Amino acid sequence: MAKRVLIPLCTGFEEMEAIILIDVLRRGNVEVVSAGKSKDPILASRKTLHLADKVFSEIIPAEFDAILLPGGLEGSKQLMKDPEISKILNSFQSEKKLIGAICAAPNVLRNLDIITGDDPFTAFPTSLDLAKGKGGKYTGQRIESHNHIYTSVGPGSAFEFVLYILEILEGKDVMETVKAGLQLP
């Protein structure tokens, strides 16, 4: 049975990160469901419009194996304010399911105390004030993993991050096949 991954999209999300996550996972036969606050088109950080597969209120966390949060400063701020996303993330946390976040989005996890204390994480360096006063130890690495939480630094690390996640979900052979088809350097 294919793994299922949820990718929430809020106004201002970083479209490069979201689309790379969705595309690469689907190439690896992972079922990806994008979700938004409503059925309306979502305006991303570079002013492109996107349609989500579902709305947040339709999401049942038990039906998913993982959640991945794309960054974008405004999108991350919107994720931080959304009670439905908080509820979904807390469900994933309590079940110890895979949670990933890239760019500014690791701050959403810090804000919800999913990343706490000295938990290592990485994020876009200038975004750290989004969760000022919250826990976690910033490492500045391109990818950081701690328990079931995976974080990455930004748009330039999106391919390596999603391939890392794909290997966790579907294994090295699937990841290598997908990677070869991408013609990465």
N, C-alpha and C positions, 0 to 999 in steps of 0.2 A: 504494500500500500504506500502510495506517495506521501511524503512529508508535506505538511501544510504550514505555510508561513504567512503571517499577517504583516502588512506594511501600512501604517496609518499615514494619511496625507492631510496636512493642515495648510491653510493659506500661508504662503511664504516658504514652503518646503524647498529644499535644494533639489531641483529636478534631475540634475546629472546623477546624484547619489541614488535617488529613488528609482530612476529608470534603469540604472546599471544593476541595482539589487534585484529588481523585478526580472529584467531580461536574463541575466546570468543564471539565476535560480530556475527560471522556466526552461532554459536550455538544458539544465540538469534534471529535468522532469520533476521538479518540486512544484507543488500547487501553490501559487502565490495569490493572495487576495489583498487588494488594496482597499482601504476604507477611508471615507471622509465624513465630515460632520453632517453633510446633506447630500442630496443627489445633484446639486448644482456643480458646475465646473469649478475647479480649484485653481486659483491663480498662484503659480509657483514664484520662486524668488527672482527669476529672470523674465517674468511676465509671460510665461507660456501657460496655456490652459490645459487642465487634465481632468479626466473623469475617473472616479473611483468605482471599483466593482460593487461595493456595499457601503452602507452607512454604519457609523460606530454602534448605533443602537441595535443593529442586526447581528453583531459579533457575539459569538459564544466562545469564550476563551478555551474551553475544554476541547473544542474541535481543531485546535491548532497545536503544532509542535514548537513553534518559535514565533517571536515578534522581532522585527527589525525597524528601528526608527531612523529615517533619513534626517539629515541636519537642515541647515538653513536657519539663520538667526531668528527670523520672524516665525517660521514654522515651528521651531523648538519652543519659542515663547507660547505659541498657541497650544502646543501639546502639553506644556506645563500647566496651562489654565483649564484644560478640558477634563471635567470630572469623569466622563466615560472612559477616556484613555487612562486616567489614574486607576480606575477600577479594574480595567483590563490588565494593566501592568502589574498591579498588586496581586491579581490572580496568577499571572505567570510567575511572579516572585514566590508566592506561597507554594506553588507546585514545583518550583525549581526548574522550570522550563527555560530553554535558551532565550536569552534577551540580548539583542544587539543594538548598538547605537553608534552613529558616525557624526563627525563634525561637531556641531553645537548640541546635538541630541543627547550625549551622555549627561549633560546637565539636567535633563528631564529626570533621569535615573537618580542623580544626586538629590534633586529637589524632593523626590518621593522616598528618600532614604533606602533606595535599593542599592546604591553605592554609598557606603558609609565608612567612618573611621579611617583606617589606613588601606582600604581596598584600592588596589592599583587600577587606574583608568587613564585613558587618553582622550583627547578632544581637540577641536580647533583652538589653538592657544588663546586667541582674543575673546573666546566665548565664556571663559571660566567665571566671569562675574554674574552670569545668569543664575548661578546657584551659590552666590556669595554666602559664606558662613556654613555651607554644608560640607559633608565629609567626602572622603576619597583622597587618594594620593595621586596627583597628576604626574605621569611619567614622561609624556612627550613622545612615546613610542608610536610607530605607525599603526600597530595593532596591539591591543592589550587584552589578556583574558584572565579572569579570576572567577573560579567556580563556574557558574553557568552564565556569566555576564561577559560580553565581548564588546569592545569599543574600538573605534578607529578615528584617525586624525582629521580627515577631510576629503574633499572631492578627488584629489590626486591619489588617494589610497582606496578608492571605491572598488576597483577590480580586485586588488589583492585581498581586501576585506571580505568581499562576497565569495571569492574562491575559497578562502579559509572557512567561511561558514558552510559553503557547499560541501566541502570535504567532511566536516563534522556531521552534516545531515545525511549525505549520500555516499560517502566513502571516497578514497583516494582515486580509484579508477574513474569514477564519474567525473570528479573534479578535473583530473588530467585530460580527459576527453574534451570536456567543455573548454578548458584553458587552451588546448591546441587549436580549437576552432576559432578562438578569438584573435589569433595572430598578435598576441602581446609581445613586447620586446623581450 
